């Protein structure tokens, strides 16, 4: 019964130790997971902002390229309707960039003069935005007044054009598709997610391996200690408990009888020898 109680105590100690080791392993795992998720969110937000900035810069660059042609003609005194280089530049921009959807040119009154669309369907561009851009006083710096926004998966850039005197001579409008940038962002995010999942799986395996190793070492130690305790208890039981059915007085009585018989035999042998 006592040995059974000791066995139950050992099993209880094993369970308690395993629970503590599991809890200790859970803390670094939870911390690592939280750090990994936090880093993934930060990288995702930073990457999304970078993609947005890149999309805006690309659209502004295209508008600036068309605007350079327009302003070059204005500096030489060529009115906007008579600039023959502008339509060719529009077609070239559309042909060289698959994500460029539309480019358009408006005069100083807000009237649309030229437009080029990838699908051949010129969108309905809001002239109120053109009027607001025309109403802005040109700055003295080299930068042109520009309005940018993104809607329905499209990046819009509306830029002032200056004439030879530095006044507002017209407006250039460029529309760029955000789909390629979003697809690139999604692919990059998928790769980051896969890498994060792989790191998480490796960390789980490492923690599980460490916990298993600690558990096996501790179990071996406990089993060894329990075996020694059981052997010591058995030795003590054998020492404290005499053989069944044998008392000390009875054993001494038999020893005395045996000694008397030996003495009698010894006397007989001496008499025969005389």
VOPAGU-2260 file (C-alpha; in pm, 1 decimal, decimal comma):
REM VOPAGU-2260
SITE   aa  ch    i         X         Y         Z
SITE  UNK   A    0       0,0       0,0       0,0
SITE  UNK   A    1     281,0     235,4      86,7
SITE  UNK   A    2     456,4     157,2    -242,0
SITE  UNK   A    3     134,2     232,5    -429,3
SITE  UNK   A    4     103,7     569,3    -254,3
SITE  UNK   A    5     462,1     651,2    -347,6
SITE  UNK   A    6     390,0     563,1    -709,1
SITE  UNK   A    7      88,0     793,1    -710,4
SITE  UNK   A    8     295,8    1073,2    -562,2
SITE  UNK   A    9     560,2    1028,2    -832,8
SITE  UNK   A   10     297,7    1035,7   -1109,3
SITE  UNK   A   11     146,6    1349,0    -957,7
SITE  UNK   A   12     491,0    1510,2    -944,6
SITE  UNK   A   13     549,5    1420,7   -1310,5
SITE  UNK   A   14     220,3    1576,7   -1413,4
SITE  UNK   A   15     289,8    1890,6   -1212,0
SITE  UNK   A   16     639,6    1922,0   -1358,4
SITE  UNK   A   17     511,7    1874,8   -1714,3
SITE  UNK   A   18     251,4    2143,3   -1656,9
SITE  UNK   A   19     512,9    2386,1   -1529,6
SITE  UNK   A   20     751,4    2314,4   -1816,0
SITE  UNK   A   21     468,8    2363,0   -2065,5
SITE  UNK   A   22     375,9    2695,6   -1909,7
SITE  UNK   A   23     738,0    2809,6   -1912,2
SITE  UNK   A   24     766,2    2713,8   -2278,4
SITE  UNK   A   25     440,4    2892,0   -2358,6
SITE  UNK   A   26     572,1    3232,1   -2249,1
SITE  UNK   A   27     862,5    3256,9   -2499,5
SITE  UNK   A   28     641,6    3107,4   -2769,9
SITE  UNK   A   29     368,5    3364,6   -2707,1
SITE  UNK   A   30     625,2    3644,6   -2694,7
SITE  UNK   A   31     787,3    3533,8   -3017,7
SITE  UNK   A   32     447,8    3505,1   -3186,7
SITE  UNK   A   33     346,5    3854,0   -3071,7
SITE  UNK   A   34     673,5    4004,1   -3194,1
SITE  UNK   A   35     638,6    3823,0   -3526,0
SITE  UNK   A   36     281,6    3943,7   -3577,5
SITE  UNK   A   37     374,8    4299,1   -3479,5
SITE  UNK   A   38     666,9    4297,4   -3722,3
SITE  UNK   A   39     444,6    4155,7   -3997,4
SITE  UNK   A   40     187,6    4431,6   -3945,1
SITE  UNK   A   41     454,6    4702,9   -3948,9
SITE  UNK   A   42     617,0    4561,2   -4261,2
SITE  UNK   A   43     277,3    4533,2   -4430,8
SITE  UNK   A   44     185,7    4892,9   -4351,2
SITE  UNK   A   45     526,3    5021,4   -4453,3
SITE  UNK   A   46     517,2    4821,6   -4774,3
SITE  UNK   A   47     166,3    4941,1   -4857,2
SITE  UNK   A   48     272,9    5303,4   -4806,9
SITE  UNK   A   49     580,8    5250,6   -5021,8
SITE  UNK   A   50     370,4    5099,4   -5298,7
SITE  UNK   A   51     129,3    5394,3   -5279,2
SITE  UNK   A   52     412,7    5645,6   -5290,5
SITE  UNK   A   53     572,0    5466,2   -5583,2
SITE  UNK   A   54     240,7    5465,4   -5770,1
SITE  UNK   A   55     193,1    5836,8   -5709,9
SITE  UNK   A   56     550,2    5917,8   -5814,9
SITE  UNK   A   57     514,5    5712,9   -6132,2
SITE  UNK   A   58     193,3    5890,8   -6231,3
SITE  UNK   A   59     342,5    6232,1   -6153,8
SITE  UNK   A   60     647,9    6145,7   -6365,3
SITE  UNK   A   61     427,9    6064,1   -6663,6
SITE  UNK   A   62     231,5    6387,6   -6618,7
SITE  UNK   A   63     559,4    6578,0   -6593,9
SITE  UNK   A   64     689,2    6421,9   -6917,3
SITE  UNK   A   65     379,2    6532,1   -7105,4
SITE  UNK   A   66     388,1    6870,5   -6936,0
SITE  UNK   A   67     747,7    6926,4   -7048,2
SITE  UNK   A   68     637,8    6890,4   -7410,6
SITE  UNK   A   69     341,6    7123,1   -7357,8
SITE  UNK   A   70     545,6    7392,3   -7184,0
SITE  UNK   A   71     820,5    7361,5   -7444,7
SITE  UNK   A   72     570,5    7458,4   -7713,2
SITE  UNK   A   73     427,0    7739,9   -7500,4
SITE  UNK   A   74     771,5    7888,4   -7445,7
SITE  UNK   A   75     812,5    7911,4   -7821,9
SITE  UNK   A   76     474,8    8080,1   -7852,7
SITE  UNK   A   77     289,8    7780,1   -7999,4
SITE  UNK   A   78     -73,5    7770,0   -7874,6
SITE  UNK   A   79    -194,4    7446,7   -7725,1
SITE  UNK   A   80    -428,4    7352,3   -8016,3
SITE  UNK   A   81    -139,3    7388,5   -8261,3
SITE  UNK   A   82     119,0    7177,6   -8078,8
SITE  UNK   A   83     172,7    6878,5   -8306,3
SITE  UNK   A   84     415,6    6704,7   -8070,4
SITE  UNK   A   85     159,9    6660,8   -7793,7
SITE  UNK   A   86     -59,1    6388,5   -7955,2
SITE  UNK   A   87     249,2    6185,7   -8048,6
SITE  UNK   A   88     381,9    6213,2   -7692,2
SITE  UNK   A   89      48,0    6095,1   -7553,9
SITE  UNK   A   90      43,9    5789,9   -7779,1
SITE  UNK   A   91     405,3    5712,6   -7690,4
SITE  UNK   A   92     334,5    5727,9   -7317,7
SITE  UNK   A   93      32,5    5498,7   -7351,6
SITE  UNK   A   94     223,0    5249,2   -7565,9
SITE  UNK   A   95     528,2    5231,5   -7338,9
SITE  UNK   A   96     346,5    5176,6   -7009,7
SITE  UNK   A   97      72,8    4914,7   -6984,9
SITE  UNK   A   98     -51,2    5054,3   -6654,2
SITE  UNK   A   99    -109,8    5405,3   -6793,3
SITE  UNK   A  100    -480,5    5438,2   -6867,7
SITE  UNK   A  101    -545,8    5796,1   -6976,9
SITE  UNK   A  102    -365,3    6125,2   -7046,8
SITE  UNK   A  103    -546,8    6448,6   -7129,5
SITE  UNK   A  104    -469,9    6814,5   -7196,2
SITE  UNK   A  105    -690,3    7110,4   -7100,7
SITE  UNK   A  106    -646,3    7474,3   -7207,0
SITE  UNK   A  107    -644,2    7780,1   -6980,1
SITE  UNK   A  108   -1025,9    7793,5   -6984,2
SITE  UNK   A  109   -1069,6    7433,7   -6867,1
SITE  UNK   A  110   -1172,5    7296,1   -7203,1
SITE  UNK   A  111   -1039,8    6954,7   -7296,2
SITE  UNK   A  112    -829,5    6977,0   -7610,2
SITE  UNK   A  113    -664,2    6636,9   -7642,3
SITE  UNK   A  114    -694,0    6299,2   -7474,8
SITE  UNK   A  115    -560,1    5950,1   -7525,3
SITE  UNK   A  116    -703,3    5638,7   -7360,7
SITE  UNK   A  117    -576,4    5281,7   -7367,1
SITE  UNK   A  118    -918,9    5135,6   -7442,8
SITE  UNK   A  119   -1020,1    5417,8   -7676,5
SITE  UNK   A  120   -1295,9    5529,6   -7438,7
SITE  UNK   A  121   -1214,1    5867,7   -7293,9
SITE  UNK   A  122   -1345,5    5882,2   -6936,0
SITE  UNK   A  123   -1562,4    6167,5   -6817,4
SITE  UNK   A  124   -1304,8    6386,8   -6642,8
SITE  UNK   A  125   -1443,2    6633,5   -6391,0
SITE  UNK   A  126   -1373,9    6983,9   -6524,2
SITE  UNK   A  127   -1438,1    7131,2   -6179,7
SITE  UNK   A  128   -1108,9    6981,9   -6066,0
SITE  UNK   A  129    -939,7    7138,4   -6369,1
SITE  UNK   A  130   -1088,6    7476,3   -6280,5
SITE  UNK   A  131    -957,8    7451,0   -5923,8
SITE  UNK   A  132    -609,3    7372,1   -6050,8
SITE  UNK   A  133    -625,3    7661,3   -6299,2
SITE  UNK   A  134    -733,4    7894,2   -6020,1
SITE  UNK   A  135    -417,7    7828,7   -5821,4
SITE  UNK   A  136    -153,0    8095,6   -5854,9
SITE  UNK   A  137     169,0    7955,6   -6006,0
SITE  UNK   A  138     448,8    7931,1   -5754,5
SITE  UNK   A  139     787,0    8090,6   -5807,3
SITE  UNK   A  140     961,7    7757,6   -5762,4
SITE  UNK   A  141    1029,5    7509,2   -6037,2
SITE  UNK   A  142     761,7    7274,4   -5906,1
SITE  UNK   A  143     421,1    7286,3   -6070,9
SITE  UNK   A  144     102,5    7291,5   -5866,8
SITE  UNK   A  145     -26,7    6934,7   -5860,5
SITE  UNK   A  146    -328,1    6754,8   -5718,6
SITE  UNK   A  147    -311,0    6379,8   -5658,7
SITE  UNK   A  148    -564,4    6127,3   -5534,4
SITE  UNK   A  149    -650,7    5761,0   -5565,8
SITE  UNK   A  150    -995,7    5616,3   -5629,7
SITE  UNK   A  151   -1142,4    5291,8   -5764,8
SITE  UNK   A  152    -798,2    5138,7   -5818,1
SITE  UNK   A  153    -671,9    5439,9   -6016,3
SITE  UNK   A  154    -411,5    5702,6   -5936,6
SITE  UNK   A  155    -491,4    6054,0   -6064,3
SITE  UNK   A  156    -244,3    6339,5   -6109,3
SITE  UNK   A  157    -354,7    6684,6   -6234,5
SITE  UNK   A  158     -68,8    6928,9   -6303,1
SITE  UNK   A  159     -50,2    7294,3   -6406,8
SITE  UNK   A  160     124,6    7396,4   -6729,6
SITE  UNK   A  161     300,3    7733,9   -6745,8
SITE  UNK   A  162     324,0    7959,7   -7042,5
SITE  UNK   A  163     621,2    8172,1   -7155,3
SITE  UNK   A  164     541,5    8443,0   -6898,4
SITE  UNK   A  165     512,3    8205,5   -6604,2
SITE  UNK   A  166     134,8    8213,5   -6593,2
SITE  UNK   A  167    -102,7    7919,8   -6606,9
SITE  UNK   A  168    -128,8    7802,2   -6966,6
SITE  UNK   A  169    -322,8    7477,5   -6922,4
SITE  UNK   A  170    -360,8    7153,5   -6726,8
SITE  UNK   A  171    -230,4    6801,9   -6782,2
SITE  UNK   A  172    -424,2    6503,1   -6641,8
SITE  UNK   A  173    -278,9    6151,2   -6606,7
SITE  UNK   A  174    -460,2    5839,2   -6481,1
SITE  UNK   A  175    -255,7    5534,0   -6380,6
SITE  UNK   A  176    -385,5    5188,4   -6289,2
SITE  UNK   A  177    -310,9    5074,9   -5935,0
SITE  UNK   A  178    -370,6    4708,8   -6018,1
SITE  UNK   A  179      -7,1    4612,5   -6105,8
SITE  UNK   A  180     120,6    4781,8   -5790,2
SITE  UNK   A  181    -142,6    4608,6   -5576,2
SITE  UNK   A  182     -60,1    4273,6   -5734,4
SITE  UNK   A  183     308,2    4325,0   -5661,7
SITE  UNK   A  184     218,5    4421,0   -5305,8
SITE  UNK   A  185       6,2    4106,4   -5268,2
SITE  UNK   A  186     285,6    3883,8   -5398,9
SITE  UNK   A  187     537,1    4039,3   -5163,5
SITE  UNK   A  188     294,9    4009,6   -4872,9
SITE  UNK   A  189     234,4    3642,9   -4955,5
SITE  UNK   A  190     608,6    3578,3   -4949,3
SITE  UNK   A  191     640,8    3756,7   -4616,4
SITE  UNK   A  192     348,2    3559,3   -4475,6
SITE  UNK   A  193     505,0    3233,3   -4591,4
SITE  UNK   A  194     837,2    3326,7   -4434,5
SITE  UNK   A  195     665,3    3422,9   -4108,0
SITE  UNK   A  196     471,8    3095,5   -4103,4
SITE  UNK   A  197     793,8    2899,8   -4162,5
SITE  UNK   A  198     968,9    3083,9   -3877,1
SITE  UNK   A  199     672,8    3016,8   -3649,5
SITE  UNK   A  200     673,7    2646,5   -3737,3
SITE  UNK   A  201    1048,4    2622,3   -3670,6
SITE  UNK   A  202    1007,4    2795,3   -3334,5
SITE  UNK   A  203     728,1    2554,3   -3239,5
SITE  UNK   A  204     944,6    2255,5   -3327,6
SITE  UNK   A  205    1239,2    2394,8   -3131,9
SITE  UNK   A  206    1030,4    2463,9   -2822,5
SITE  UNK   A  207     866,7    2121,5   -2846,2
SITE  UNK   A  208    1210,1    1958,1   -2877,5
SITE  UNK   A  209    1344,4    2144,6   -2573,8
SITE  UNK   A  210    1038,6    2056,2   -2364,1
SITE  UNK   A  211    1062,3    1691,5   -2469,3
SITE  UNK   A  212    1433,1    1676,9   -2382,9
SITE  UNK   A  213    1377,4    1834,8   -2040,5
SITE  UNK   A  214    1085,8    1601,2   -1971,6
SITE  UNK   A  215    1284,1    1287,6   -2061,8
SITE  UNK   A  216    1581,8    1391,3   -1849,0
SITE  UNK   A  217    1359,3    1469,9   -1553,0
SITE  UNK   A  218    1160,7    1147,2   -1596,0
SITE  UNK   A  219    1481,6     942,4   -1598,2
SITE  UNK   A  220    1595,9    1117,5   -1282,1
SITE  UNK   A  221    1261,6    1058,9   -1107,6
SITE  UNK   A  222    1244,4     692,2   -1210,0
SITE  UNK   A  223    1598,9     635,9   -1085,8
SITE  UNK   A  224    1523,4     805,5    -754,6
SITE  UNK   A  225    1199,1     611,3    -720,3
SITE  UNK   A  226    1379,7     280,2    -787,3
SITE  UNK   A  227    1640,6     356,5    -523,2
SITE  UNK   A  228    1371,0     452,9    -275,6
SITE  UNK   A  229    1181,7     127,5    -339,7
SITE  UNK   A  230    1498,7     -84,2    -297,4
SITE  UNK   A  231    1587,0      92,5      27,8
SITE  UNK   A  232    1235,2      38,6     157,2
SITE  UNK   A  233    1250,5    -332,5      70,0
SITE  UNK   A  234    1585,6    -372,3     249,7
SITE  UNK   A  235    1445,9    -200,1     556,7
SITE  UNK   A  236    1141,2    -427,0     552,9
SITE  UNK   A  237    1358,8    -738,7     537,5
SITE  UNK   A  238    1571,2    -619,1     828,4
SITE  UNK   A  239    1282,3    -511,6    1051,4
SITE  UNK   A  240    1061,7    -817,2     983,2
SITE  UNK   A  241    1193,4   -1170,4    1085,2
SITE  UNK   A  242    1107,6   -1483,0     893,7
SITE  UNK   A  243     747,5   -1593,1     944,4
SITE  UNK   A  244     688,9   -1869,4    1206,8
SITE  UNK   A  245    1035,6   -1836,9    1371,2
SITE  UNK   A  246    1083,4   -1674,2    1714,8
SITE  UNK   A  247    1409,7   -1582,9    1880,5
SITE  UNK   A  248    1352,9   -1802,2    2195,8
SITE  UNK   A  249    1270,5   -2106,5    1988,2
SITE  UNK   A  250    1581,7   -2058,0    1780,5
SITE  UNK   A  251    1801,0   -2028,2    2094,0
SITE  UNK   A  252    1646,7   -2347,6    2237,9
SITE  UNK   A  253    1733,6   -2547,5    1928,2
SITE  UNK   A  254    2085,9   -2407,5    1931,6
SITE  UNK   A  255    2127,3   -2525,3    2297,2
SITE  UNK   A  256    2001,6   -2878,1    2214,4
SITE  UNK   A  257    2241,2   -2901,0    1921,5
SITE  UNK   A  258    2534,9   -2796,6    2140,4
SITE  UNK   A  259    2443,8   -3066,6    2401,9
SITE  UNK   A  260    2432,0   -3339,4    2137,2
SITE  UNK   A  261    2770,9   -3231,7    2002,5
SITE  UNK   A  262    2922,2   -3253,4    2355,8
SITE  UNK   A  263    2777,3   -3605,3    2409,2
SITE  UNK   A  264    2920,2   -3728,9    2080,3
SITE  UNK   A  265    3255,6   -3577,6    2167,7
SITE  UNK   A  266    3265,6   -3764,4    2508,8
SITE  UNK   A  267    3181,9   -4097,4    2349,5
SITE  UNK   A  268    3461,1   -4058,4    2102,3
SITE  UNK   A  269    3709,3   -3986,5    2381,1
SITE  UNK   A  270    3600,8   -4292,6    2581,3
SITE  UNK   A  271    3648,8   -4520,2    2281,1
SITE  UNK   A  272    3990,4   -4387,2    2222,1
SITE  UNK   A  273    4098,8   -4470,4    2583,0
